[in-house]
Amino acid sequence: MDGRRRAEVVARRLGVAIREARLGAGLNQSQIATATRVSQPQISRLERGQGATASIETWASVAAAAGTQLAAFLEELPGATRPRDYEHLKRQQLVIETARFGGWTPTIEQAINRAWERHRSIDVRLVRPSRRESAIVEIWDWFDDVGAAFRGLDAKVTATEREHLARELTGSGSWRVAGLIVVRGTRRNRQLVQEFVSVFRARFPGSGRAWLDALRASDSPMPEGAGFLWTDVRGGRLFGARF
């Protein structure tokens, strides 16, 4: 029983590490499944920590397909103590630290409508009272359903606009609200944006450079149009997209 419990702990740690390696390589579970001939549902179970009874061959094959080695996991257990949203948290922190120089006040994971069928929240909401500006920042580690992501950003911007409109009725003055997405610059994400560059250009007309200026400098206004910014794969730097 003790050995079984330890195996379950190791499987959970390996699952987190496999997922991080896969996302870092810009791959989805189906691509790993194709490369290893391990089914996509099984890949999902491994990443959720349910692989205590999986064979060493299975773990090694999945690790190799993600661009690393099982031995490295066993020796170092990368991500063993990290939460599943580790990469997301890194980018939330990056946005907050960058926006601090521009006089923005951040709010994290703010719920916008608790009555909705699915709970929704804003990844990072930035407010700059001195200019009456509100930026709705959504962070995408990888693209799953692009259209749904677009609609989700619009819904959150609209909800925030309604909130400010209600306050305007009390005489608090008008505000500007705009959306900004921050995307992890993996190979997969870059290839997808390049393939549908016209779609992204039309959807995010705001200048990436202008958005960076607005985040970093209190005297730089927030652009009118929605913006798109990349981060490097490690989540340590923000830079504008070139459509």
C-alpha positions in Angstrom: 0.0 0.0 0.0 2.8 2.4 0.8 4.4 1.6 -2.6 1.1 2.2 -4.3 0.7 5.6 -2.6 4.2 6.6 -3.6 3.6 5.5 -7.2 0.5 7.8 -7.3 2.5 10.7 -6.0 5.2 10.2 -8.6 2.5 9.8 -11.3 1.0 13.1 -10.4 4.3 14.9 -10.5 5.2 13.3 -13.8 1.8 14.3 -15.2 2.5 17.9 -14.4 6.0 17.7 -15.9 4.8 16.0 -19.1 2.1 18.7 -19.6 4.6 21.5 -19.1 7.0 19.9 -21.5 4.2 19.5 -24.1 3.0 23.1 -23.8 6.5 24.4 -23.9 7.0 22.6 -27.2 3.8 24.1 -28.5 2.1 20.7 -29.0 -1.4 19.5 -28.2 -2.4 16.1 -26.8 -3.5 14.8 -30.2 0.0 15.4 -31.7 1.6 13.5 -28.8 -0.8 10.7 -29.3 0.0 10.5 -33.1 3.7 10.4 -32.4 3.6 7.8 -29.7 0.6 5.6 -30.7 -0.8 6.2 -27.2 -4.4 7.3 -27.3 -5.3 10.9 -26.7 -7.5 10.0 -23.7 -4.6 8.1 -22.2 -2.3 11.1 -22.7 -4.9 13.2 -20.9 -5.0 10.7 -18.0 -1.2 10.8 -17.7 -1.2 14.6 -17.5 -4.0 14.5 -14.8 -1.8 12.3 -12.7 -3.6 9.0 -13.3 -0.7 7.1 -14.8 0.5 5.1 -11.7 -0.1 1.8 -13.6 1.2 3.0 -17.0 4.3 1.2 -18.3 7.8 2.8 -18.3 7.7 2.5 -22.1 4.5 4.6 -22.2 6.0 7.3 -20.0 9.3 7.3 -21.9 7.5 7.5 -25.3 5.3 10.4 -24.2 8.3 12.3 -22.7 10.3 11.8 -25.9 7.4 13.1 -28.0 7.3 16.2 -25.8 11.0 16.8 -26.5 12.5 15.6 -23.3 13.6 12.4 -21.5 11.9 10.4 -18.8 15.2 10.1 -16.9 15.3 13.9 -16.6 11.9 13.8 -15.0 12.9 11.1 -12.5 16.1 12.9 -11.6 14.7 16.5 -11.3 10.9 16.2 -11.4 10.5 19.6 -13.1 7.2 21.2 -12.1 6.7 18.6 -9.3 5.4 21.2 -6.9 4.0 23.7 -9.4 0.3 24.3 -9.9 -1.4 23.3 -13.2 -1.8 27.0 -14.1 1.9 27.8 -13.5 2.5 29.2 -17.0 -0.7 31.3 -16.7 0.4 32.7 -13.4 3.8 33.7 -14.7 2.1 35.8 -17.4 -0.4 37.3 -15.0 2.5 38.4 -12.9 4.4 39.7 -16.0 1.5 41.9 -17.0 1.1 43.2 -13.5 4.7 44.1 -13.1 4.9 45.8 -16.5 1.7 47.8 -15.9 2.9 49.0 -12.5 5.1 51.6 -14.3 2.1 53.0 -16.1 0.1 53.7 -13.0 -2.4 50.8 -13.5 -4.1 49.1 -10.6 -4.6 45.3 -11.2 -7.4 42.9 -10.2 -6.9 39.2 -10.7 -9.5 36.6 -11.8 -12.4 39.1 -11.2 -15.8 37.4 -11.8 -17.9 39.4 -14.2 -21.3 37.6 -13.9 -21.9 34.9 -11.3 -25.3 34.2 -12.8 -23.9 32.9 -16.1 -24.1 29.2 -16.8 -20.3 28.9 -16.8 -18.2 30.9 -14.3 -16.2 33.5 -16.1 -13.6 35.8 -14.8 -11.1 38.4 -16.2 -7.5 37.1 -16.1 -6.1 40.6 -15.3 -8.2 43.7 -15.1 -6.1 46.9 -15.2 -7.7 50.2 -14.1 -6.0 53.7 -14.4 -8.3 56.2 -12.7 -6.1 59.2 -13.7 -7.0 58.6 -17.3 -10.3 56.9 -16.7 -9.1 53.8 -18.6 -9.9 50.1 -18.0 -8.0 47.3 -19.8 -9.3 43.8 -19.9 -6.3 41.4 -20.3 -6.8 37.8 -21.3 -3.9 35.4 -21.3 -3.8 32.5 -23.7 -1.2 29.8 -23.1 -2.4 28.0 -26.2 -5.2 28.3 -28.7 -8.0 25.7 -28.3 -11.1 27.4 -29.9 -10.0 30.7 -31.4 -13.5 32.0 -32.1 -14.7 31.2 -28.5 -11.6 33.0 -27.2 -12.6 36.1 -29.3 -16.2 36.0 -28.1 -15.1 35.5 -24.5 -12.9 38.6 -24.6 -15.8 40.6 -26.2 -18.1 39.5 -23.5 -15.8 40.6 -20.7 -15.2 44.0 -22.4 -18.9 44.5 -22.8 -19.6 43.5 -19.1 -17.0 46.0 -18.0 -18.4 48.8 -20.2 -21.8 48.2 -18.6 -20.3 48.4 -15.2 -18.7 51.8 -16.0 -21.9 53.0 -17.7 -23.8 52.3 -14.5 -21.3 54.4 -12.6 -21.5 57.2 -15.1 -25.2 57.6 -14.2 -24.1 58.6 -10.7 -21.9 61.3 -12.1 -18.5 59.6 -11.9 -17.6 60.4 -15.4 -17.0 58.4 -18.6 -14.4 55.7 -19.0 -12.8 53.9 -21.9 -12.6 50.1 -22.0 -10.5 48.0 -24.4 -9.4 44.4 -24.6 -5.8 43.1 -24.7 -4.7 39.5 -25.2 -1.3 38.2 -24.1 -0.2 35.0 -25.9 2.6 32.6 -25.1 5.0 32.6 -28.0 5.3 28.9 -28.7 6.0 27.6 -32.1 2.5 26.2 -32.4 0.8 29.5 -31.4 3.0 31.5 -33.8 2.3 29.1 -36.7 -1.4 29.4 -36.1 -1.4 33.2 -36.0 0.7 33.3 -39.1 -1.7 31.0 -40.9 -4.6 33.2 -40.1 -2.8 36.5 -39.9 -5.6 38.4 -41.7 -8.1 37.3 -39.1 -5.9 38.4 -36.2 -5.0 41.7 -37.9 -8.7 42.5 -38.3 -9.6 41.4 -34.8 -6.7 43.2 -33.0 -6.1 46.6 -34.8 -4.5 48.2 -31.8 -0.8 48.8 -32.1 1.3 46.4 -30.1 3.9 49.1 -29.5 1.2 51.6 -28.4 -0.1 49.0 -25.9 3.3 48.4 -24.5 3.8 52.2 -24.1 0.4 52.5 -22.4 1.3 49.7 -19.9 4.8 51.1 -19.1 4.2 54.9 -19.1 1.5 56.8 -17.2 1.4 59.6 -19.8 0.8 57.2 -22.8 -2.9 56.7 -23.6 -4.5 53.3 -24.0 -5.1 52.5 -27.7 -8.6 52.6 -29.0 -8.5 49.2 -30.6 -8.0 45.8 -29.0 -4.4 44.7 -28.7 -2.3 41.6 -29.1 1.0 41.0 -27.3 3.4 38.0 -27.2 5.4 36.7 -24.4 8.5 34.6 -24.8 8.1 30.9 -24.0 9.5 31.3 -20.5 7.1 34.2 -19.7 9.7 36.8 -18.9 9.2 39.4 -21.6 6.3 41.1 -23.4 6.6 42.3 -27.0 4.2 43.4 -29.7 2.9 41.3 -32.6 3.7 42.1 -36.2 0.7 41.3 -38.4 
